[in-house]
Each structure stands twice: as structure tokens, then as C-alpha cells.
């Protein structure tokens, strides 16, 4: 009997890429300037610590390369293997695959899983 052909589960992830400048970590000063000074850099850093918490060394925002690395590591732990990358316009596409997991078997209905009355309590000997 021939072995069944492997089946694959696929996942595609994309990120936007600007070829002119590498991405920089978020900067509360630059964010304040983009907002025309409506919010101070101190306010932005205090109110949005996850994005502007003073850099990765202080537990705040991480550089995009480090964020991508953590994301890829998580996918690896879930069984995804990066097979290739391809750029489509401004999008960098990541293609992943993993063996297709068999669908979980459905449990038998309650009436099918119960033993027959004669199997539950064997007759007592006299």
C-alpha cells in the first residue's frame, strides 16, 4: 500500500516595505512634531509606553527587526516553517508551511458511548 501524499497548511504574512529608508523605532519627539506639537513628547511617552517607552533596553518599543524576529520565532514554535520570501510592490511577502494537522475526531454521541444496560451491571449470581 502506498504512503499517503503529505498535505500542507500554508500561511502568508506581509509587511509594508519602503526601500528608501530603513524603519526606525518609534520616537515620541517625532510623533509630537507630526501632531504639530499638540501633544508633548513627554505626554506621548508616558501615555503610550508600549510604543514609546524609551526603547527595547527599558522594556519599551523594540526595533522593527527585533519585532519581526520575535514574530518569526513564535510562528516557528507553532510549527510554521518559512519557505520563501518575495517582494510584490511595496509588500514583502513571507510564505510559511507546516504539515496539515488531521482534523480532531468527533466524540461519539452520548447514546453511542454508553454501554448497553446488560454491560453496565452484570447479572448477580444466586
N, C-alpha and C positions, 0 to 999 in steps of 0.2 A: 504494500500500500504506500502511495506517495505521500511525502510530508506536505501538510498544507502550506500554501504560499504565505509568507509573512504579510501582515497588514499593518499599515502605519496610520498614526494620528498626526496631523500637521497643524502647525501654528505659525502665523506670520505676524511679526511685530514691525512697526515702522517708527522712525524718528525723523523729524524735520532737520535738514542739514543746510547750513549756509556756508558755502565754500569760501567766502571772503574772509571771515574771521572766526577763530575758534571760540566756542562758548566760554563765558566766564561765570564764576559763581555769582549768585545774586548779591547786589551791593545796595544797601539802604540809601547811600548818598545819591547814586544814580537814579534810584526809584523816586526819591524826593524831587530830584530835578525834572524827571519826566512828568511828575504831577504839578509842576510849576511851583514847587515849594509849599503846596497846601498842607502837606504832612511833613514834619521834620524827620530827618534820618533817625534820630533817637526814638521817636514815636514808632516809626516803621519797624525798627529792630526790636523794640520792646513788645509791640503788639503782634508781630509775626515772627516769633523766634524760630519756627521750623524752617522758614525761608531765609531769614536774615539774622540768624543767631550768632553771627561772629565767626563763621567758618567751621569746617569739619573738626578742627582741633578742639573746639569748645562745644562739640555736640550739635552744632547748628547745621546750616546748609552745606552740602557736600558738592564738590566739583562734579560736573556732568559725567566725566569719565568714571568717577567712583560710583556715582548713582547707577550708571549702566552696568558696571561690574557687579554690584550687589544684585541688580535685577537679573543678570545672566546667571549668577550663582544660584539664585532662588529657582529659576527655571531648571537648572541642572539638577537640583535636589528633587524636583518634581518629575524627573526622568526625561526632560527635553534635551535633545542634542542639537546644537547649532550646526546646520549642514552647509549653509552658504549665506552670503550677503550680496545684495545687488542694489545699485542706486537707480531710482526711477525719478528723474527730475530732481526736485529738492528733497525727496524722501529716500532715506536709507532703509532698505527692507532687510529684515533678519528672518530666515526660514529655519524652522525647527521641526524635528520629527521625533517620535517615540513609538515603540511598538503599541499597536492598538490593544487596549485592555479589554478582555472579554466582558460582556455585559453581566452584571450580577444576576445570579439565578434567583428567580422569584420563589418565595416560600410557598409551600403547598397551602391550599385553603384550609381553614380550621377543621372542616369535616374530613378532609383527606388525611390530615396529620394525626387525628385521634385514632387510637386502636379500637377495634371493634369491641363491643361490650363483653364478648366471651374472652377477649385477650386481656382486658383490664383486670378482671378478678377471676382467676381460675376457680372451677367448682371445688368446694371443700370436700375432702374425703370423709365418709361416715365411719 
